[in-house]
């Protein structure tokens, strides 16, 4: 029995569009099914965080060393306009018209799987059968189960810019990357911002001291940070009333819920086709196969803290395994995560705690601060840290960076680590920026200092060698 497509892509994300374009470029016949405006929401959300970070940094610098005044309607209007312009010009090569021109069959409808009489994806107007199926559905904020919250007009990372007037006071519930970026950015713009989380640590995936550093960045921006805070109830009567378990009550004009995004899979009928998925993620193996044969998943629906703020290499792994032989595996080790804060925070690989637990004394942690980098002094941007976890053989196990262009540096380290370039060879790579060279030289110097420290076998052997040579030398 013939099939209609080599791949049926269930989308709603930019990752799905990238995979569809890549498949068409390789000559595969694919169809992309996505709900109308789902991708537009994702683009606007991501662009808004990047624009807010840059806008807030410029706004803060204009009022140094004082605290920025409350945000004005003019500045708020300029911010909204900038986000709209940036979203309109983002990813023109992945617009629906470009996909159709490349040969991708685009269906702007929701769909659901039907197992009989023939396994397929059914939309309102079509029945789509393919050799393989690739899932990358959109994500959305799921409201926490706090009494009264669901009945209130809360904002989300998708809707905060819908406010016509700037928020003078605002509370954010959650500790997701979206929540952290919004809290710092709005505070730097002059909004009195409170960030509330039930978790005791702001960055749950990172070392405690790194999380503390990011917490200090938010507090320095003026964020009222409340970690380990539990809400008993939320009500709304012209203003939000937040009742804490401690007995405290907070009145606030605006409440923004920015907990982790959840994949929208309810309409896909996954249970009926025995495809395992939870409320937080679709289950896959390291080849991105789901529990249903011929079905793969990629993108934010895989879940995890950095699901919406990581690279897109999982899409290419899923595509290659779906179209060809399923042999490629996702290298989680070298995936980066990014926070659009000021300065940027980015990470990849193991944390220091994980590396020390796994490798013991063979793992070593080296860290330099931004004030040790001459180029950052010239730019007056010395706030930041560069932490690198290095094996004693020179291989890089992980990094955590909070610095200007931190995401670019973390991505560079991840790429060089993937190519098995050791720390002492990294600064010899071509086309590096001066800042990257200076940081790599500093990290390499610290690693070499540790290798040749007095009392180590290498230093003892070297000293004995030089002592012997001096004793044998004759003029």
Secondary structure, DSSP 8 states (H G I E B T S, - for coil): ---SEEEEEE-SSHHHHHHHHHHHHTT--EEEE--TTHHHHHHHHHHHHHHHHHHHHHHHHTTTTS------HHHHHHHHHHHHHHHHHTTGGGSHHHHHHHT-EEE-S-EEEE-SSS-EEEESS-EE-EEEEEE---EEE-----BTGGGS--EETTTGGG-SS--SEEEEE--SHHHHHHHHHHHHTT-EEEEEESSSSSSTTS-HHHHHHHHHHHHHTT-EEEET--EEEEEESSSEEEEETTS-EEEES-EEE---EEE--GGGTTGGGT--B-SS-B---TT-B-SSTTEEE-GGGG-STTTTSB-SHHHHHHHHHHHS-S-----GGG-EEEE--SS-EEEEE--HHHHHHHHGGGEEEEEEEGGG-HHHHHTT----EEEEEEETTS-EEEEEEESTTHHHHHHHHHHHHHTT--HHHHTTSTT--HHHHHHHHHHHHHHHHHHT-TTSHHHHHHHHHHHHHHHH---
